[in-house]
Amino acid sequence: MGEAVLAARDLSRSFGRSWAVRRVSVEMHAGTLTALTGDNGAGKSTLLGLLAGLLRPSEGQVAVFGEAFTGFFPADIRERVGFLGHLPFVYPDLSGRENLAFFRGLYRVDPAKAATDDALLAEVGLTDASHRLARTYSRGMTQRLALARMLLQDAPIWLLDEPSTGLDAAGQALLSRVLAEAKARGRCVVAVTHDLAPLGQIDREVRLRGGRLA
C-alpha cells in the first residue's frame, strides 16, 4: 500500500489530568476512507483535531506525508489538509456563492485548475439557493455548503467530523458519492461518525474506547 499519507504515532492528548487520547498509533493511506467510531467521549473528535494539526499533542507525533510534527502544522502542511468540523464554519451573512468566493481567495485556489463556484454549488444541490444568505439555510443545506468548501480546497487529505449531520436521505446519498469520488481521486479521507451507512464504502474502522484503540 506504500507509505502512509497520515499517521498517528503514540499520540496522546490530555486536558488537565484527564487523557482524551492515549497512545494511539494508526496509519491512513491515499485512496482510502477510514471511519473513526466509538461512544460519546471516546476521544474521536480530539484525535481528529490532532490529525488536523489543530491541537498540540501532549505526547507523540503526527506524520503527514512522512514528515513528523509534535506541534501545530506549518502553513504549507495546513494547505494540504481539508477539515470539516462539527460546526460547518460558513459565514451566515454571506450567500452560498459569496462563501465559496471568500474561501477561494483564502485557499489561493488557481481558477484555471478548479471547478467554478456554480459547478460546485450544483454538485451539492444548492444552485437554487446560491444567492440566499447562509443564515437562511437549513442545517442540511449548511452541511452541503461545507462539503462544497471541501471540494473547492482540493486538499489531498480530508478530515471530517460527523459529516452526515443534518443531511436527509438525498444529502446522505450525496455525501457517499462525494466521498467515493474523493477516494477514487486518491484522497486520504478520515471521518468521525456514529453511523457508518452515510459514508458509503469504508476501508477501515478505527474504534476508540476511553481515548485508546479498542
N, C-alpha and C positions, 0 to 999 in steps of 0.2 A: 504493500500500500504506500510505501515511501515515507519520507519524513513527515512528522505531524505538522500541520499548519498552526495549531493552537494546542497548548499543553499546560496543565497544572502539575507542578512538581512539589509534593509535600506541602501543599498550600493550606495555610491556616489564617483565620481572622478572628480576633477577639474584640468584644465590646465590654470594656471593664473587665470583670472576672469571668464573663460568660464567653464561651467559644461558639461562634456561629458556624464556622467551618474549621474542621480539624484534620490536618494531614491528608488532604485529598490529592491523589495523583491520577490523572486521566489524560488521554490524548484524543484529539479530534483531527480529522483529515479532510482534504479537499474533496468536494463532491459527495459529502455525507451530511446526514441530518441526525443530530444527537438530541434526545429528549432528556431533560433534567426533571426528575419526578421525586415525589416524597410528600409527606404530610405537611401541613402548615407549620412553619417554624423549623423545618428541616435544614434550612440553610441554602435553599435553591437560589433565591434572588441575590443573596450575598455572594455566592460562588459566581453567579453571572456577572455581578459588578466587579469582582476581582478579575475575571477573564477579560472584561472590557477595559481594564485599566482605570476604572472609576473609583476603586477602593485600593488602599495600600495594604498589602499583605502584612500580617503580624509575623508570619514565618513563611518560608518557601518562596517559590518563583512562579511567574507566568512566562511561558515562552511563546513568542509569536514569530512564525517563520524561522524557527531555530534560534532566535535572539532572546535571551533571558532577561527578565526585569523583576526587581524586588520593590518597585515603587510605581508611581504613575507613568504612563506611557509618554514618550516624546511625541511631538506633533506629527511626524511622518508615519509613525505607527498608528496613531489615533485615526488618521485618514483612511487606514486600511481596515478599520473595524466599524461596522454599522451596528448601532444599538437602538433597539426599540424597547423602552422601559415599560413598567406597568402603567405609568402615565404617558400619553402619546406624544407630549412635547410639540404641540402645534399651537400657533398663535390665534387666539379666539377672535381678535379684531381684524384679522386678515381673511380674505376669501380663500377658498381652496387653491385657486390659481396663484394668488399672491403668496400663499405659504410656500408653494413649490418654487416660485421665483426667488423668494428670500433664501431658501435653503440651497438653491442652485448657485447663488453667489457665495454663500457661506462655505459650501463644499468645493468651490472653484471648479465646477463641472465644465468641461470643454463642450460647448454647444455642438461642435461638429461630430462629437463621438457619443452623444447621449440622445435619448428619446426626448421629444418635445413634451412640454408640460401637458398639453392637450392629450397627447397619446398616453401619458402616464395616468391622467385622470380618467380617461376612457378605460384603461386596463383595470382600474379598481372600481369601475362603475359609478364615477362621480361627475360625469360630463354635465348632466342637468343641474348639478349643484355647484358647479365650478365657480360661479360668480357670487354665491352666497357666503356670508361671513361664517367662519368655522364655529362660532358660538351658537349658531342655529342648527348645527349638525347633531344628529343622534350619536350615542356612544359608538354604535357600529360604524356610522359614517366617518366619525373621527378616527377610528381604528383603520379604516380603509385609506384615509388620507395619510396616516402614519406609514402604512405599507408603501404608498406612492413615494414618500420621502426616502424610504429604504431603497426602493428601485432607482431613484434619482442618484443616490450616493454611489451606487455601483461598487461597493466595497467587496473584497474577496472573502471577508468574514462577516457573518450576520449573527448577532446575539439578540434574542427576543424573549421578553418576559411576559408570559401569558398572552400570546398574540391573538388568540381567538376571543378575547374578552369583548363582549357586546355584539359579536357577529351573529347574524341569523344563519339559517341553513345555506343561503346563497353566498353569504360572506365567508362561511367556513369552507365552502367548495372553492371559492376564490383563493383563500389562504393556502389550501392544499395544492392548488395549481401553481401559485407563485413560488411556494417552497420547492415543488418538484422541478420547476424551471431553474430555480437558483442552484439546486444540486446538479442539474444537467449542464449548467454553465461552469461547474467546478467550484462553486462557493462552499465554504465550510459553514454550516448552519447549526446553531445550538439554541434550543428553545426550552424555557421553563414552562411546564404545563401540568394541569390537574387532569386533563383529558387528552389522550393520545389521538383520538379519532380525527379531530380537525387538522392535524398536522399532515395527514396522509401517510405515505410510506416512510417510516423511520428506519435508520440503520442501526441505531444503538440506543438503549435506555440506560441512563445512569441514575440510579436511585440513591437518595440521601436519607439518612436517619440520624437525627441528633447531630448534624454537621459532618458526619462521616459517610463514606461509601457504605451502603447497606449490603 
